[in-house]
């Protein structure tokens, strides 16, 4: 096992049995209020093809799926992806992927217009995200 994979396991491990998902669910509405600074900024993004990175149990995904284009959910825990598949089964504009936690496979370069993540970003994740987001002239 390489160092990068070990690092992902150290960071992702505690999330597997975390009570965070249930606790955070009741506060999701705050992000999507016009009064919260997040939502007006989020609406400025090109939301044609969005990746929700580290989607957890999809507490934000329903809102994104209802109002925007293609949504891709990605998480290192298969249990989270399966939870999202069940929770969001009525949506036809969502793709689900379990990933390595250190890259965006199987997302192709230029396939996305935005990345949403309710987590802290690392410098390497920001570099990778720039590569896979489609760039628009003048952006």
VMD Tcl script that draws the C-alpha trace (Angstrom):
set ca {
  {0.00 0.00 0.00}
  {1.43 3.38 -0.97}
  {1.70 6.45 1.27}
  {-1.09 8.31 -0.54}
  {-3.54 5.46 -0.03}
  {-2.55 5.22 3.63}
  {-3.10 8.94 4.04}
  {-6.60 8.66 2.58}
  {-7.40 5.81 4.96}
  {-6.26 7.86 7.97}
  {-8.45 10.81 6.96}
  {-11.46 8.80 5.75}
  {-11.49 6.16 8.48}
  {-13.26 8.16 11.20}
  {-16.04 9.16 8.79}
  {-17.15 5.56 8.35}
  {-18.91 5.37 11.72}
  {-19.35 9.10 12.32}
  {-22.47 10.59 13.90}
  {-21.75 13.73 11.86}
  {-24.08 12.72 9.04}
  {-27.15 12.57 11.26}
  {-26.14 15.66 13.25}
  {-25.46 17.79 10.16}
  {-28.68 16.83 8.38}
  {-30.81 19.18 10.48}
  {-28.62 22.19 9.58}
  {-28.49 21.73 5.81}
  {-31.23 24.30 5.17}
  {-28.92 27.07 6.39}
  {-26.58 26.66 3.39}
  {-29.44 27.04 0.91}
  {-30.95 30.19 2.37}
  {-30.59 33.44 0.44}
  {-29.42 34.94 3.74}
  {-26.40 32.62 3.98}
  {-23.31 33.71 2.02}
  {-22.89 30.24 0.47}
  {-26.02 30.06 -1.69}
  {-25.68 33.32 -3.66}
  {-22.07 32.37 -4.46}
  {-23.06 28.82 -5.40}
  {-25.64 30.14 -7.88}
  {-22.90 32.05 -9.69}
  {-21.25 28.79 -10.76}
  {-21.84 27.11 -14.11}
  {-23.89 24.18 -12.82}
  {-24.21 22.27 -16.07}
  {-22.04 19.35 -14.86}
  {-21.32 19.34 -11.12}
  {-19.21 16.96 -9.05}
  {-20.08 16.71 -5.38}
  {-16.85 15.49 -3.86}
  {-16.98 13.64 -0.53}
  {-20.77 13.60 -0.80}
  {-21.33 11.67 2.41}
  {-24.99 10.76 2.63}
  {-26.03 13.37 0.06}
  {-27.54 15.97 2.36}
  {-26.84 18.70 -0.21}
  {-27.30 16.52 -3.29}
  {-31.09 16.62 -3.44}
  {-31.06 20.40 -3.68}
  {-28.38 20.42 -6.37}
  {-30.06 17.63 -8.38}
  {-33.44 19.41 -8.37}
  {-32.23 22.65 -9.82}
  {-29.26 22.04 -12.03}
  {-27.81 19.82 -14.80}
  {-25.83 16.61 -14.43}
  {-24.68 15.80 -10.89}
  {-21.93 13.32 -10.09}
  {-21.56 12.11 -6.51}
  {-18.21 10.79 -5.36}
  {-17.08 9.44 -1.99}
  {-14.40 7.06 -0.70}
  {-16.95 5.05 1.27}
  {-19.11 2.66 -0.73}
  {-21.64 2.76 2.12}
  {-22.16 6.48 1.50}
  {-22.61 5.97 -2.22}
  {-25.17 3.21 -1.63}
  {-27.01 5.42 0.86}
  {-27.13 8.17 -1.79}
  {-28.34 5.75 -4.49}
  {-31.32 4.87 -2.31}
  {-31.97 8.41 -1.07}
  {-31.78 9.97 -4.54}
  {-33.20 7.11 -6.63}
  {-35.90 9.31 -8.21}
  {-33.33 11.53 -9.93}
  {-32.16 10.58 -13.42}
  {-29.44 13.25 -13.61}
  {-27.12 11.72 -11.00}
  {-24.12 9.42 -11.46}
  {-22.54 7.69 -8.44}
  {-18.89 6.73 -7.95}
  {-16.76 5.38 -5.16}
  {-13.26 6.76 -5.64}
  {-9.75 6.49 -4.22}
  {-9.83 9.77 -2.32}
  {-6.71 11.04 -4.06}
  {-7.90 11.49 -7.63}
  {-11.11 12.09 -9.56}
  {-11.23 8.86 -11.58}
  {-13.25 8.04 -13.62}
  {-14.07 11.70 -14.38}
  {-12.45 12.79 -17.65}
  {-10.48 16.00 -18.00}
  {-12.77 18.87 -18.99}
  {-15.96 16.94 -18.11}
  {-17.14 19.21 -15.29}
  {-18.17 22.81 -14.96}
  {-18.07 22.94 -11.13}
  {-17.00 21.00 -8.06}
  {-18.88 21.23 -4.79}
  {-17.34 19.94 -1.60}
  {-18.49 20.53 1.93}
  {-15.05 19.65 3.24}
  {-11.60 21.18 3.44}
  {-9.60 21.16 0.24}
  {-5.96 20.24 -0.10}
  {-3.66 21.96 -2.59}
  {-3.46 18.76 -4.66}
  {-7.26 18.53 -4.83}
  {-7.47 22.11 -6.06}
  {-4.87 21.43 -8.74}
  {-6.72 18.32 -9.92}
  {-10.06 20.12 -9.87}
  {-8.79 22.81 -12.21}
  {-7.74 20.12 -14.68}
  {-11.06 18.31 -14.80}
  {-13.31 21.38 -14.91}
  {-14.06 22.68 -18.37}
  {-12.65 26.12 -18.82}
  {-14.67 28.82 -20.44}
  {-13.17 31.66 -22.42}
  {-12.76 34.64 -20.13}
  {-12.91 32.59 -16.89}
}
mol new
graphics top color blue
foreach p $ca { graphics top sphere $p radius 0.5 }
foreach p [lrange $ca 0 end-1] q [lrange $ca 1 end] { graphics top cylinder $p $q radius 0.2 }
display resetview
